[in-house]
Amino acid sequence: MKLIKYAAIIFIAAGCSSISLQPADFSWPVENVLKVDDKGFVAEDRYSFSMNVKPLFQKEFEDSTLAIGKELRIIRDQAGYYYITGTGFKNVYLFLPVEGGMKMEEKISISDSLALSFPVFNQKPPNIELLDGSTKYLLNHNGIERLK
């Protein structure tokens, strides 16, 4: 009888354990250029993705009203970090999904004085490449990996 009880406990405990599916690649193959709507949201139907970006413009420019009509460049790396920037930005923002939203994990300063003119993201695993004209940066969730 005791043997049956122990077997039942082991069976129940095994059924309750969590599983981990690794490795997983969360990267988006190319960046998305998303236009901010009049309510301050961007959306990408292909990934069923949308978010309010007014707080990002408040952080970058100290004025959330500047968001309307602007374009943001967004890409996701293998680890699941979202990299977000746009024309006029001096930073790249890294976000991770949280329940009901996105949480800023890191702000990568690209320049203290010059704003990005023509930013473009590319996948360069395990990094993200940021091009701005002829200037190239390699980024990851730890910051700027190196300037090319």
C-alpha positions in Angstrom: 0.0 0.0 0.0 2.8 2.4 0.9 4.5 1.7 -2.4 1.3 2.7 -4.3 1.2 6.0 -2.3 4.8 6.8 -3.1 4.3 6.0 -6.7 1.2 8.2 -6.8 3.1 11.1 -5.2 6.0 10.8 -7.7 3.5 10.6 -10.6 1.7 13.7 -9.4 4.9 15.7 -8.8 6.2 14.8 -12.3 3.0 16.1 -13.8 3.3 19.4 -12.0 6.9 20.2 -13.0 7.4 23.0 -15.6 9.1 22.4 -18.9 11.6 24.5 -20.7 11.7 24.7 -24.5 15.2 25.7 -25.4 16.8 26.9 -27.5 14.3 29.3 -29.0 14.8 32.1 -31.5 12.6 35.1 -31.1 14.2 37.3 -33.7 12.3 39.1 -36.4 14.1 38.6 -39.8 13.9 42.3 -40.7 13.1 45.6 -38.9 9.6 47.0 -39.0 9.0 50.7 -39.7 5.8 51.6 -37.9 4.0 54.9 -38.1 2.6 56.3 -34.9 -1.2 56.9 -35.2 -3.1 59.9 -33.8 -3.6 58.1 -30.5 0.1 57.4 -30.0 0.1 53.7 -31.0 2.1 51.6 -33.5 0.8 48.3 -34.7 2.2 45.4 -36.8 -0.5 43.0 -38.0 1.9 40.3 -39.1 3.0 39.8 -35.5 -0.3 40.8 -33.8 1.8 43.5 -32.2 0.7 46.9 -31.0 1.7 49.3 -28.2 1.4 52.9 -27.0 4.6 54.7 -27.7 3.8 58.1 -26.2 5.9 57.3 -23.0 8.9 56.6 -25.2 8.6 60.0 -26.9 8.2 61.6 -23.5 11.4 59.9 -22.3 13.4 60.8 -25.5 12.1 64.3 -26.3 10.3 65.3 -23.1 7.2 65.7 -25.2 4.8 62.9 -26.0 2.9 64.9 -28.5 5.8 64.6 -30.9 4.9 60.9 -31.5 2.0 61.5 -33.8 2.8 60.8 -37.4 6.4 59.8 -36.7 8.0 56.5 -37.7 9.7 54.1 -35.3 12.1 51.4 -36.3 11.7 48.1 -34.3 13.5 44.8 -34.5 13.6 41.8 -32.2 16.7 39.8 -31.4 17.2 36.1 -30.8 16.9 36.6 -27.0 13.5 38.4 -27.3 14.6 42.0 -26.8 12.8 44.7 -28.8 15.1 47.4 -30.1 13.3 50.7 -30.8 14.6 54.0 -32.3 13.7 56.5 -34.9 14.8 59.6 -36.8 15.8 62.3 -34.4 16.5 59.9 -31.5 19.9 59.9 -29.7 19.2 56.5 -28.1 18.1 53.0 -28.8 15.6 51.6 -26.3 15.5 47.9 -25.4 12.2 46.4 -24.1 11.0 43.1 -23.0 7.4 42.0 -22.9 5.7 41.9 -19.5 2.1 41.1 -18.7 0.0 43.6 -20.6 2.8 45.7 -21.9 6.5 46.3 -22.5 9.1 47.1 -19.9 12.3 49.1 -20.7 15.3 47.1 -19.9 18.1 49.4 -21.2 18.6 52.7 -22.9 21.6 52.6 -25.2 23.1 56.1 -25.8 24.2 56.4 -29.4 25.2 60.1 -29.2 25.1 62.9 -26.7 25.0 65.5 -29.4 24.0 64.2 -32.8 20.5 62.7 -33.4 20.1 59.7 -35.7 19.3 60.9 -39.3 18.4 57.7 -41.2 18.5 54.8 -38.7 18.1 51.2 -40.1 18.3 47.9 -38.1 19.6 44.6 -39.4 20.0 41.2 -37.8 23.7 40.3 -37.3 23.3 37.4 -34.8 24.0 37.4 -32.0 23.9 41.3 -32.3 21.7 43.9 -34.0 23.3 46.2 -36.5 22.3 49.8 -36.4 23.1 51.8 -39.5 22.9 55.6 -39.7 24.2 56.7 -43.0 27.8 55.4 -43.2 28.0 54.9 -39.4 27.5 51.4 -38.1 27.0 50.1 -34.6 26.7 46.6 -33.3 24.2 46.4 -30.4 23.1 43.7 -27.9 21.2 43.8 -24.7 24.4 44.8 -22.9 24.8 48.0 -24.9 27.0 48.9 -27.9 29.1 45.9 -28.7 31.4 47.8 -31.1 31.4 50.5 -33.7 32.2 49.4 -37.2 
